[in-house]
Amino acid sequence: MPFRFASLRPPPFAALRPYLVFILLWPVAGLLIAGASWLFLLNNFSRERAAVERQVLSATQKIAQDGAAQSRANLGMIDQVLTMIRVQWQALDGAMKLDQFGKMLDPSGAPLRITVFGREGQLRMTNANGLWSAGDLAQVMELPFFASQQLRAADDMFIGMPLLDEARSRYTVRFSRKLLDGEGEFAGVAVISIDPDNLIADYDDGRLGTHGFLAAVGSDGTVRAFKLGEAFRRIQLLPPPLQQALTNTSGNAYIHGAEFGDGVGRYVGWQAVEGFPLMVLAGADQPHALALLRERERASRQTAVGASVALLIFVLVGMALSGRLALQRYRLTVAQDAYRNATEASTEGFFITAPVYGEGGEIVDYVTVDCNEQGAAMSYSTREELIGRRVSTLSRELPVESATALLAQAMAQGSAEGDIESDFSGKASCVRVKVRRSGDVLAVTLRDVTLERAHLSNLERKNFEDALTGLPNRAWVGKCLPEAVARAKAGGRLLAVLFIDLDGFKAVNDTFGHAAGDELLQIVARRVKVAVRPGDHVARLGGDEFIVILEQLNGTAEAAQVAARVLQAFHAGIAIGAGTACVGASVGISMCPGDAHDVDTLLRHADIAMYEVKTSGKNGYQFFDPAFYGAMRQRKQRERELQAAIVENQFVMHYQVRVDAATQRVVSLEALVRWNHPVAGLLYPDEFIPLAEETGMIVQLGELVVDTVCAQIAAWGREGCAPVPVSINVSSRQFNERDMHALFLQSLERHGIPPERVEIELTESTMIRDPERTSERLQAMHALGIRLLVDDFGTGYSSLSMLQQLDFDLLKVDKSFTHRLGHDGQGEILFTAIITMAHALGMKVVAEGVERPEQADVLARLQCDELQGYYIASPLDAVGVQGEIRRRQAA
């Protein structure tokens, strides 16, 4: 349960009672100051707003007055022109022309658009073609500008309403005066049409805002001209309160936003146009007009809020300080007692030390001012013995030099921290020391970290140790190899990395099990450690991979000697619980400097050198060879290109004919794939098929070839070409890893071709792996109706019984036998034996590689069934081979 100082501390309220009135004065004074300040601020806001609104109303009225003056000038000019037209009309009895008025411009700078109508409303003349619609011309006498002048006795200018023109693209206001004949009777009407917005000045959104307006309003309250800010819409009629206010010829007023329909209030000033039934209005939108005022108000409010918060903080701080005055002495006493109890019960040691100065003012030693019992115990002494003693005299209790160095650092820099190791009475320990300077004394904290460091050391050992072999692991290599490389560079000595990969380890795992494999790895680790030099480092990267780090080498010969001893360690069989395992090692060596200057490159080059050993027979060592690395990179590049070629189908098919040996007629075609490389051009099979076989891409390539050939056979069928079978080569890996029956069946059905149009060529090596399973697959192909051929016969290990069991249709004799024909009698003897055997088994014989006419003659004499080779025909593309077939059919 919590410990309470019930007898030492008075209740908090009792401690505060003498100062209660003084403490409460702080919030009362704060409230009075804040209230008065806010009242003054709000009153000032009201006065400033009223002044700004008066200024804005005065400004809008001034804009309206200026606009009225400009409108009066514009209207006067228009009235003057109309009067001149009437005078000339009356003087010339209507025989006037408008040419003399062509140079007169309207307020926008455009030529005046003038029209004259006769007393019956007929169009007499105009300089604005297209201005009047056919409908207007048909009812001129009914239009206000004409009817008003005809019916009214008054002789003044008529100002019409804004009307949309015929294209309804812009508004037009028509001004008219009546024309009189020689007797002073009504003779027609002269009309000037202008854009209504030219009646008033240009809109200034800097003064009126984006929601303001500038307008000209007739005596009937209808808007004649209207210019507005970009955010305001055109209105036809003024709000009722504004119409009522316009009974005065000049004035200003604030109109609420609800009256305009957009919620924006406006300060409006107006002025009547002297001599005309028109009034000019200017409206400034309230948000724009009050923007600066509101910004000032916002800033003032923020300042006031900040000041209020500051005042609140000041009041709270004052109250807190006042309260602390009452409790300070009591808290100080309690804190001192609590500190003493806490330090004595703590597991850490606490010291207070002070510097001892020499005659010259320099620090010569430190003296212990105070300490707790735990600190004394950690110093193998007592508190009474330590207080007052100089640190230099504590050599029996702690390492003086290390302690003095930390104290001096703290005096100079303000703080210091470090670990001090001691071996008092044969007991090793480690203490973490933290020193903080406070004025002229030092506060020292001691904490025993002996167990903690031992635990960390154990964790580090586990993190860097391979659990199976006890060797350093990959993490250790990542930490220590960079340090070794740095030492080699700094010392100008050679460093070597031996990358070791076991040969035959997988077979041990598969044969004896993983437990035996683990036992083998443990024995290998011990043998490799014995084989290397003292001081060399052996580590296990994982699996059956090890590395050896050799430092302080004088040359590559030393690295070769160590590698040879490592290989020697594998010469004798390794006895494990399950039996004797025979494994070897492939060792790759990379030197630094020389082969690499950084860790990653050093390891990669050692791995590449090991791979070179693997590819050249295993059980040996090899230094890194840049040429081999280049070749390997080139091969990897070709692998990537081949994979891309399969995805993008960069392959084309050529076809070589097989002919009947007796008639020379084409009996079949062999499909031969070519790679249309985007850079190297057309590549032949021997340049990419071995790589495809090795990487397994031959399976994908084979599927692509089967589909392409079947598609071509279908295309030839649609073109009406002769139905000649096509044989497709299937590799051993493709045959054993893919369901060829399903592949060919799907392709035949997809392209709609009969099975007898397709043949399959298989090498002898395909049949050796699993004759029984191979026989089942071939029978399934036979059941589809596909003929089967043995390709390159004579180069493999097929037996007579196997040929009989597998039931092939044709035997293609390898070209090496064909080349011997004509050179010695052995060639004919071999061919005779093959032909006799094949015919006895019910198979036909195809001779490959026929390149000379004498070979063809001998084969015909030996009763070989079919011939194929460059003498017969070269491989051709799909178009060329059909031409070859037609040529032979016509021969």
Buried (B, 14 or more C-beta within 10 A) or exposed (E): EEEEEEEEBEEEEEBBEEBEEBBEBBBEEBEEBBEEBBEEBEEEBEEBBEEBBEEBBEBBBBBBBBBBBBBBEBBBBBBEBBBBBBEBBBEEEBEBEBEEBEEBEBBEEEEBBBBBBBBEBEEBBBBBEEBBEEEBBEEBBEBBBBBBBEEEEEEBBBBBBBBEBEEEEEBBBBBBBBBBBEEEEEBBBBBBBBBBBBBBBEBBBEBBBBBBBBBBBBEEBEBBBBBBBEBBEEBEEBBEBBEEBBEEEBBBBBBEBEBBEBEBBBBBBBBBBEEBBBBBBBBBBBBBBBEEBBEEBEEBBEEBEEBBEEBBEBBEEBBEEBBEBBBEEBBEEBEEEEEEEEBEEBEBBBBBBBBEEEEEEEBEBBBBBBBBBBBBBBBBBEBEEBBEBBBBEBEEBBBBEBBBBBBBBBBEEEEBEBEBEBEEEEEEBBBBBBBBBEEEBBBBBBBBBBEEBEEEEEEEEEEBBBEBBEBBBBBBBEEBBBEBBEEBEEEEBBBBBBBBBBBBBEEBBEEBEEEBBEBBBBBBBBBBBEBBBEEBBBBBBEEBBBBBBBBBBEEBEBBBEBBBBBBEBBEEEBEBEBEEBEBBBBBBBBBBBBBBEEBEBBBBBBBBBBBBBBEEEBBBBBBBBEEBBEEBEEEEEBBEBBBEBBEEEBBBBBBBBBBBBEEBEBBBBBBBBBBEBEEEEEBEEEBBBEBBBEBEBBBBBBBBBBBBBBBBBBEBBEEEBEEBBBBBBBBBBBBBEBEBBEBBBBBBEEBEBEBEBBBBBBBBBBBBEEBEEBBEBBEBBBEEEBBBBBBBBBBBEBEEEBBBBBBBBBBBBBBEBBBBBBEEEEBBEBBEEBBEBBBEEEBBBBBBBBEBEEBBEBBBEBBBBBBBBEBBBEBBEBEBBBEBBEEBEEE
